[in-house]
């Protein structure tokens, strides 16, 4: 290898190393981690069978998670009964 080729190789290698170091030092590493939420948020509109908004009173509601669309609510993997107040209409 002659001197000119060796100098070009050294310059190329130094440039590559300097570029790598600058990229690593100047660009922070971003890491995203999502926490698992135990809650399911659901928003809906409570209406009568004719599609009219229900009055602003308290309603007893039952929620179930079932294994399939044909399963009975008695075989639910999770169930909860809540008293829901209807307010703050938009």
Protein Blocks (a to p, Z undefined) as FASTA:
>chain_A
ZZklmmmmmmmmmmmmmmmmmmmmmmccddddddddfbdcdddddddfkopacddddddd
dddddfbfkbcfklpfbdcddddddehiZZ
